Amino acid sequence: MTPRRRRMLWVGLVLAGVSLAAFLALTAFQKNLLYFYTPSQVAAGEAPRGYPFRVGGLVVQGSVQRQSDSLTVRFTVTDGAASVPVVYTGLLPDLFREGQGIISIGQIDGGGIFEATEVLAKHDENYMPPEVADALKKSGQTLPTNYGDYRK
């Protein structure tokens, strides 16, 4: 083998290795993205099936149902235009309550129920996640007066 062919073989192997590493990195990155969807988008079928994502909105008044023998909680999240049923097993944040803004991380099951693996609640009385506030404003929902403007 001539020196030129040997060099070209090494260049080809290095390019193949870099290409493979870039492909693996991008694939791992894509699987770890958590997109935000509103309840309207979830109801319209825009949310991915089989991949985790975030859904947020207001917890519907009277929708929280706790199972007495476990940590499973069922509730409904709305953006004013559509609602999504959520089931979560675990300890809810102390600030979780009906009528408050939340974001849940999880995925849709076969029956159209959002199975949450994590529930995040607002951290003080003057805050709502910007995604939730924007979704509620777009749907025409009036925000509670203590939420203020999030995009100042």
C-alpha positions in Angstrom: 0.0 0.0 0.0 1.4 3.4 -0.9 1.7 6.2 1.6 -0.9 8.2 -0.1 -3.5 5.4 0.1 -2.6 4.8 3.7 -3.3 8.5 4.4 -6.5 8.4 2.6 -7.6 5.3 4.5 -6.9 7.1 7.8 -8.7 10.2 6.7 -11.7 8.1 5.7 -11.7 6.2 9.0 -11.5 9.5 11.0 -14.4 11.0 9.0 -16.5 7.9 9.5 -15.7 8.0 13.3 -16.6 11.7 13.6 -19.8 11.1 11.6 -20.8 8.2 13.8 -20.1 10.2 17.0 -22.2 13.2 15.7 -25.1 10.9 14.8 -25.1 9.2 18.2 -24.9 12.6 20.0 -27.8 14.1 17.9 -29.9 11.0 18.5 -29.4 11.1 22.3 -30.1 14.8 22.3 -33.4 14.4 20.4 -34.6 11.7 22.8 -34.0 14.0 25.8 -35.9 17.0 24.5 -39.1 17.9 26.4 -41.4 19.9 24.3 -44.3 21.9 25.8 -47.8 21.3 24.6 -51.0 23.0 25.6 -54.1 20.9 26.5 -55.6 22.1 23.1 -52.7 20.7 21.2 -52.8 17.4 23.1 -56.6 17.1 22.5 -55.9 17.8 18.8 -53.4 15.0 18.6 -50.4 17.2 18.0 -48.5 15.8 21.0 -46.2 12.8 20.3 -47.2 9.3 21.4 -44.6 7.2 23.1 -42.3 10.2 23.9 -42.3 12.3 27.1 -43.4 15.9 26.8 -44.6 18.7 29.1 -48.3 19.8 29.3 -49.4 22.8 31.4 -52.4 24.8 32.3 -54.8 25.3 35.2 -56.0 22.5 37.4 -59.8 22.3 36.9 -61.9 23.1 40.0 -63.3 19.9 41.5 -61.3 17.6 39.3 -58.7 16.4 41.9 -59.4 12.8 43.0 -57.1 11.0 45.4 -57.1 7.3 45.9 -57.3 6.5 49.6 -55.0 3.5 49.5 -52.2 4.9 47.4 -50.4 8.0 46.2 -52.2 8.1 42.9 -54.0 11.3 42.1 -56.2 12.1 39.1 -57.0 15.6 37.9 -57.7 17.6 34.8 -55.6 20.4 33.3 -57.2 23.0 31.0 -56.1 26.0 28.9 -59.7 27.2 28.7 -60.3 25.7 25.3 -59.6 22.0 26.0 -58.9 19.7 28.9 -56.5 16.8 29.4 -57.0 14.2 32.2 -53.8 13.5 34.1 -52.9 10.7 36.4 -49.9 10.9 38.7 -48.5 8.6 41.4 -46.3 10.2 43.9 -46.1 13.2 46.2 -47.5 16.4 44.8 -45.8 19.7 45.5 -47.1 21.6 48.5 -48.4 24.4 46.3 -50.5 22.1 44.1 -54.2 22.9 44.3 -57.3 23.4 42.1 -57.3 26.5 40.0 -53.5 26.9 40.0 -51.1 26.7 37.1 -49.0 23.6 36.8 -46.7 21.8 34.4 -46.6 18.0 34.2 -44.0 15.9 32.6 -45.0 12.5 31.2 -46.6 10.9 28.2 -50.0 10.0 26.7 -51.2 6.4 27.3 -53.3 4.4 24.8 -56.5 5.7 26.4 -55.7 9.4 25.9 -54.8 10.0 29.6 -51.6 11.9 30.4 -49.5 9.7 32.7 -47.3 12.2 34.6 -43.9 11.3 36.0 -43.5 14.7 37.6 -45.8 17.6 38.5 -44.4 21.1 38.9 -46.4 23.8 40.7 -45.9 27.6 40.7 -43.5 28.7 43.4 -45.2 31.8 44.7 -48.5 33.6 44.3 -47.3 36.0 41.6 -45.8 33.4 39.2 -47.1 31.1 36.5 -44.8 29.4 34.0 -44.6 31.6 30.9 -45.7 28.7 28.6 -48.9 28.2 30.7 -49.7 31.9 30.8 -49.2 32.3 27.0 -51.4 29.2 26.3 -54.2 30.6 28.6 -54.0 34.0 26.9 -54.2 32.5 23.4 -57.2 30.5 24.3 -59.0 33.6 25.7 -59.0 32.4 29.2 -58.9 35.2 31.8 -56.0 34.8 34.2 -56.5 35.2 37.9 -55.8 38.8 38.9 -52.8 37.8 41.1 -50.8 36.5 38.1 -50.0 39.8 36.5 -48.1 40.1 33.2 -45.4 37.5 32.6 -43.7 39.0 29.6 -42.7 42.4 31.1 
